[in-house]
C-alpha cells in the first residue's frame, strides 16, 4: 500500500488526475469536504500546483460534473426512442447513486457544463430522430426536467435528502402519521402506508425510490408517445 501511494504521488499531475481525485474525495467524504487544500493533500502536492490545471473551485466542480456525466451509458444503437431515453435516464440515475453529491452540484451551477449540454443535445436528437417535432421536443424536455438527468425533487422530502449533499442521512420520518395529524389530513394519511417502502426512501419506510422514479418516468414516456402519435404541438393546447 505504501508503494502504491508513493507511485501515485510521483504520477505527473494532470487535469484529469485532479478531477478524478476530486470526485473520489467527494464520493468518500462528501462535497463539503472538498477544498483545494484537501485535494492537494490527497494528491501529495502543494495547493498552488492545482491552479496550473484548474483556475478555481468553480472550474473544479464543473470538471467533476463532466467526469461523472461521462459515466452515463451511450445510446443503444438501432433502438426506438423510448427504449433509448429510458435506458439513458436510468443510467444517469445509477450514476447519481454512485456519486450522491452530484445532483446538488449540477443544480448549483449557473450554466450547464459541456458534458451536460452534450447529453441533453443527444436526448433531443433521439427525440427528433424518433419522429418528434421540434415543438413537441421542446415541451418534452420541460416536462422531463431534472428527471432526464436521473433525479427529481421528492414531494415529501422537506429537508432535501442529506445523502445528495454528502451529509449523514437524517432519521427517517415515521411510516404513518400521528393520530392528530391523520385526523386533520385523512387523505394523506390513507396513502402514506398504501405501498411498500424501502428503508432508505426519502419518505421513510413505504416508498421504493427506484420504483417510484421508474413509475413516474414510464407515465411520462407513455404520455409523450401518445402525443407524438397525434402529431401534437403547443398550438393544440386549449385556450
The 8 nearest C-alpha neighbors of each residue, nearest first, counted from 0:
[[1, 3, 2, 4, 5, 6, 7, 8],
 [0, 2, 4, 3, 5, 6, 7, 8],
 [1, 3, 5, 0, 4, 6, 7, 8],
 [4, 2, 6, 0, 5, 1, 7, 8],
 [3, 5, 7, 1, 6, 2, 0, 8],
 [4, 6, 2, 8, 7, 3, 1, 9],
 [7, 5, 3, 9, 8, 4, 2, 10],
 [8, 6, 10, 4, 9, 5, 3, 42],
 [7, 9, 5, 6, 43, 10, 42, 4],
 [8, 10, 6, 7, 11, 5, 12, 43],
 [11, 9, 7, 8, 6, 12, 5, 13],
 [12, 10, 9, 13, 8, 7, 16, 6],
 [11, 13, 10, 16, 14, 17, 49, 48],
 [14, 12, 16, 15, 17, 11, 52, 18],
 [13, 15, 17, 52, 16, 18, 53, 12],
 [16, 14, 18, 13, 17, 19, 12, 20],
 [15, 17, 13, 19, 14, 18, 20, 12],
 [18, 16, 14, 20, 15, 19, 21, 13],
 [19, 17, 21, 15, 20, 63, 16, 14],
 [20, 18, 22, 16, 21, 17, 15, 23],
 [19, 21, 23, 17, 22, 18, 16, 24],
 [22, 20, 24, 18, 19, 23, 17, 25],
 [21, 23, 19, 25, 20, 24, 63, 26],
 [22, 24, 26, 20, 21, 25, 27, 19],
 [23, 25, 21, 27, 22, 26, 28, 20],
 [26, 24, 29, 30, 22, 28, 27, 23],
 [27, 25, 23, 24, 98, 29, 28, 22],
 [26, 28, 24, 25, 29, 23, 22, 165],
 [27, 29, 25, 24, 26, 32, 30, 165],
 [30, 28, 165, 25, 31, 32, 26, 27],
 [29, 31, 25, 32, 33, 165, 100, 164],
 [30, 32, 29, 33, 165, 25, 28, 164],
 [33, 31, 30, 29, 28, 34, 25, 37],
 [32, 34, 30, 31, 25, 37, 38, 24],
 [35, 33, 37, 36, 38, 32, 56, 31],
 [34, 36, 38, 37, 39, 46, 33, 56],
 [35, 37, 39, 34, 38, 46, 40, 45],
 [38, 36, 40, 34, 39, 35, 41, 33],
 [37, 39, 41, 35, 40, 36, 34, 42],
 [38, 40, 46, 42, 36, 44, 41, 37],
 [39, 41, 43, 37, 38, 42, 44, 36],
 [42, 40, 38, 39, 43, 37, 20, 44],
 [43, 41, 39, 40, 44, 8, 38, 20],
 [42, 44, 40, 8, 41, 39, 45, 7],
 [45, 43, 39, 42, 40, 46, 48, 8],
 [44, 46, 47, 48, 39, 43, 40, 49],
 [47, 45, 39, 48, 36, 49, 35, 44],
 [48, 46, 49, 50, 45, 51, 44, 39],
 [49, 47, 46, 50, 45, 51, 44, 52],
 [50, 48, 47, 51, 46, 52, 53, 39],
 [49, 51, 53, 54, 52, 47, 48, 55],
 [50, 52, 49, 48, 53, 54, 47, 14],
 [53, 51, 14, 50, 49, 54, 13, 48],
 [54, 52, 50, 55, 59, 58, 51, 49],
 [53, 55, 50, 58, 52, 51, 56, 59],
 [56, 54, 58, 57, 53, 59, 50, 35],
 [55, 57, 59, 58, 60, 35, 54, 34],
 [58, 56, 60, 59, 55, 61, 54, 108],
 [57, 59, 61, 56, 60, 55, 53, 62],
 [58, 60, 56, 62, 57, 61, 53, 63],
 [61, 59, 63, 57, 62, 58, 56, 64],
 [62, 60, 58, 64, 59, 63, 112, 57],
 [61, 63, 65, 59, 60, 64, 58, 66],
 [62, 64, 60, 66, 65, 18, 61, 22],
 [65, 63, 61, 62, 67, 66, 68, 60],
 [64, 66, 114, 62, 68, 63, 67, 69],
 [65, 67, 63, 69, 64, 68, 62, 70],
 [66, 68, 69, 70, 64, 65, 63, 94],
 [69, 67, 65, 70, 66, 71, 64, 114],
 [68, 70, 67, 66, 71, 65, 114, 72],
 [69, 71, 68, 67, 72, 94, 66, 91],
 [72, 70, 91, 90, 69, 68, 73, 94],
 [73, 71, 90, 87, 70, 74, 91, 86],
 [74, 72, 71, 75, 87, 70, 83, 76],
 [73, 75, 83, 76, 72, 87, 84, 86],
 [74, 76, 83, 78, 73, 77, 86, 82],
 [77, 75, 78, 74, 83, 73, 79, 80],
 [78, 76, 75, 79, 83, 74, 80, 82],
 [79, 77, 76, 75, 83, 82, 80, 81],
 [80, 78, 82, 81, 83, 77, 129, 125],
 [79, 81, 83, 129, 82, 125, 84, 126],
 [80, 82, 84, 83, 79, 85, 220, 224],
 [81, 83, 85, 79, 80, 84, 86, 78],
 [84, 82, 80, 86, 81, 85, 74, 75],
 [85, 83, 87, 81, 86, 82, 88, 80],
 [86, 84, 82, 88, 87, 83, 81, 89],
 [87, 85, 89, 83, 84, 88, 82, 90],
 [86, 88, 90, 84, 89, 85, 72, 91],
 [87, 89, 91, 85, 90, 149, 147, 86],
 [88, 90, 92, 86, 91, 87, 85, 93],
 [89, 91, 87, 93, 92, 88, 71, 72],
 [92, 90, 149, 88, 94, 71, 89, 93],
 [91, 93, 149, 89, 95, 94, 90, 88],
 [94, 92, 96, 90, 95, 91, 89, 97],
 [93, 95, 91, 97, 92, 96, 90, 98],
 [96, 94, 98, 92, 97, 93, 99, 101],
 [95, 97, 93, 94, 98, 99, 92, 163],
 [98, 96, 94, 95, 99, 93, 26, 92],
 [97, 99, 95, 96, 100, 26, 101, 94],
 [100, 98, 163, 96, 95, 101, 162, 97],
 [101, 99, 163, 164, 98, 165, 102, 30],
 [100, 102, 104, 103, 99, 98, 105, 95],
 [103, 101, 105, 104, 100, 106, 163, 95],
 [104, 102, 106, 105, 101, 100, 107, 164],
 [103, 105, 101, 107, 102, 106, 100, 108],
 [106, 104, 102, 103, 107, 108, 101, 64],
 [105, 107, 103, 104, 108, 102, 109, 101],
 [108, 106, 104, 105, 103, 109, 102, 110],
 [107, 109, 110, 106, 105, 111, 104, 61],
 [110, 108, 107, 111, 106, 105, 112, 57],
 [111, 109, 108, 112, 107, 105, 113, 61],
 [110, 112, 115, 116, 113, 108, 109, 105],
 [111, 113, 115, 114, 61, 116, 110, 65],
 [112, 114, 116, 115, 117, 111, 65, 118],
 [115, 113, 65, 117, 116, 112, 118, 68],
 [116, 114, 118, 112, 117, 113, 111, 119],
 [115, 117, 113, 119, 114, 118, 120, 111],
 [116, 118, 120, 114, 115, 119, 113, 121],
 [117, 119, 115, 121, 120, 116, 114, 122],
 [120, 118, 122, 116, 121, 117, 115, 123],
 [119, 121, 117, 123, 118, 122, 116, 124],
 [120, 122, 124, 118, 119, 123, 125, 117],
 [123, 121, 119, 125, 124, 120, 118, 126],
 [124, 122, 126, 120, 125, 121, 127, 119],
 [123, 125, 121, 127, 122, 126, 128, 120],
 [124, 126, 128, 122, 123, 127, 80, 129],
 [127, 125, 129, 123, 124, 131, 128, 80],
 [126, 128, 131, 124, 129, 130, 125, 123],
 [127, 129, 125, 126, 130, 124, 131, 80],
 [130, 128, 126, 127, 80, 131, 125, 79],
 [131, 129, 127, 128, 132, 126, 227, 228],
 [132, 130, 127, 126, 129, 136, 227, 135],
 [131, 133, 134, 135, 136, 127, 130, 232],
 [132, 134, 136, 135, 137, 131, 127, 123],
 [135, 133, 137, 132, 136, 232, 138, 233],
 [134, 136, 138, 132, 137, 133, 232, 139],
 [135, 137, 139, 133, 138, 134, 131, 132],
 [138, 136, 134, 135, 140, 139, 133, 141],
 [139, 137, 141, 135, 140, 136, 142, 134],
 [140, 138, 136, 142, 141, 137, 135, 143],
 [139, 141, 143, 138, 142, 137, 144, 136],
 [140, 142, 138, 144, 139, 143, 137, 136],
 [143, 141, 139, 140, 144, 138, 219, 146],
 [142, 144, 140, 146, 141, 147, 139, 145],
 [143, 145, 141, 146, 142, 140, 147, 151],
 [144, 146, 147, 148, 151, 150, 143, 149],
 [147, 145, 150, 149, 148, 151, 144, 143],
 [146, 148, 145, 88, 149, 143, 144, 150],
 [149, 147, 146, 145, 91, 150, 88, 92],
 [150, 148, 92, 91, 146, 88, 147, 89],
 [151, 149, 146, 145, 148, 92, 152, 102],
 [152, 150, 146, 145, 153, 149, 144, 212],
 [151, 153, 154, 150, 156, 159, 145, 155],
 [152, 154, 156, 155, 151, 201, 159, 202],
 [153, 155, 156, 152, 157, 202, 151, 201],
 [156, 154, 153, 157, 202, 201, 152, 158],
 [157, 155, 153, 159, 158, 154, 201, 202],
 [156, 158, 159, 155, 154, 153, 160, 201],
 [157, 159, 156, 160, 161, 155, 169, 201],
 [160, 158, 156, 157, 161, 163, 152, 153],
 [159, 161, 162, 163, 158, 201, 156, 164],
 [162, 160, 166, 168, 163, 164, 159, 167],
 [161, 163, 165, 164, 160, 168, 166, 99],
 [164, 162, 99, 100, 161, 165, 160, 103],
 [165, 163, 100, 161, 162, 166, 103, 30],
 [164, 166, 29, 162, 163, 100, 30, 161],
 [167, 165, 161, 164, 162, 168, 29, 163],
 [166, 168, 161, 169, 162, 165, 164, 29],
 [167, 169, 161, 162, 166, 170, 160, 171],
 [170, 168, 171, 167, 161, 160, 166, 162],
 [169, 171, 172, 168, 203, 173, 167, 201],
 [172, 170, 203, 169, 173, 202, 201, 204],
 [173, 171, 203, 174, 170, 202, 204, 175],
 [172, 174, 175, 203, 171, 176, 204, 177],
 [175, 173, 204, 203, 172, 205, 192, 191],
 [176, 174, 173, 191, 192, 177, 188, 181],
 [175, 177, 181, 188, 180, 178, 173, 174],
 [178, 176, 180, 179, 181, 175, 173, 182],
 [177, 179, 181, 180, 182, 176, 183, 175],
 [178, 180, 182, 181, 177, 183, 176, 184],
 [181, 179, 183, 177, 182, 178, 176, 184],
 [182, 180, 178, 184, 185, 188, 183, 176],
 [181, 183, 179, 180, 185, 184, 178, 188],
 [182, 184, 180, 181, 185, 179, 178, 188],
 [183, 185, 181, 182, 187, 186, 180, 188],
 [186, 184, 188, 181, 182, 187, 183, 189],
 [185, 187, 189, 188, 184, 190, 181, 191],
 [188, 186, 189, 190, 185, 184, 191, 181],
 [187, 189, 185, 181, 191, 186, 190, 176],
 [190, 188, 186, 187, 191, 185, 192, 193],
 [189, 191, 193, 187, 192, 188, 186, 194],
 [192, 190, 188, 189, 193, 187, 175, 174],
 [193, 191, 190, 194, 205, 175, 174, 189],
 [192, 194, 190, 191, 189, 195, 205, 188],
 [195, 193, 192, 205, 196, 206, 191, 190],
 [194, 196, 205, 206, 197, 207, 193, 192],
 [205, 206, 197, 195, 204, 207, 194, 198],
 [196, 198, 207, 204, 200, 199, 206, 205],
 [197, 199, 204, 200, 203, 196, 205, 207],
 [200, 198, 197, 201, 203, 204, 171, 208],
 [199, 201, 203, 202, 197, 208, 198, 206],
 [200, 202, 203, 156, 160, 199, 153, 171],
 [203, 201, 200, 155, 156, 206, 172, 204],
 [202, 204, 171, 200, 172, 201, 174, 205],
 [205, 203, 196, 198, 174, 197, 206, 200],
 [196, 204, 206, 195, 194, 197, 203, 192],
 [196, 207, 205, 197, 195, 200, 208, 204],
 [206, 208, 196, 197, 210, 209, 211, 200],
 [209, 207, 211, 210, 200, 206, 212, 201],
 [210, 208, 212, 211, 207, 213, 214, 206],
 [209, 211, 207, 213, 212, 208, 214, 206],
 [210, 212, 214, 208, 209, 213, 207, 215],
 [213, 211, 209, 215, 210, 214, 208, 216],
 [212, 214, 216, 210, 215, 211, 217, 209],
 [213, 215, 211, 217, 212, 216, 210, 218],
 [216, 214, 218, 212, 213, 217, 211, 219],
 [215, 217, 213, 219, 218, 214, 212, 220],
 [216, 218, 220, 219, 214, 215, 213, 221],
 [219, 217, 215, 221, 216, 220, 222, 214],
 [218, 220, 216, 222, 217, 221, 223, 215],
 [219, 221, 217, 223, 222, 218, 224, 216],
 [222, 220, 224, 218, 223, 219, 217, 225],
 [221, 223, 225, 219, 224, 220, 218, 226],
 [222, 224, 220, 226, 225, 221, 219, 227],
 [223, 225, 227, 221, 226, 222, 220, 228],
 [226, 224, 228, 222, 227, 223, 229, 221],
 [225, 227, 229, 223, 231, 224, 228, 230],
 [228, 226, 224, 230, 229, 225, 131, 231],
 [227, 229, 225, 226, 230, 224, 231, 223],
 [230, 228, 226, 231, 227, 225, 224, 232],
 [229, 231, 227, 228, 226, 232, 132, 131],
 [232, 230, 226, 229, 227, 235, 135, 233],
 [233, 231, 234, 135, 235, 134, 230, 236],
 [232, 234, 235, 236, 231, 134, 135, 138],
 [233, 235, 232, 236, 231, 237, 134, 238],
 [236, 234, 233, 232, 237, 231, 238, 230],
 [237, 235, 233, 234, 238, 232, 231, 226],
 [236, 238, 235, 234, 233, 232, 231, 226],
 [237, 236, 235, 234, 233, 232, 231, 138]]
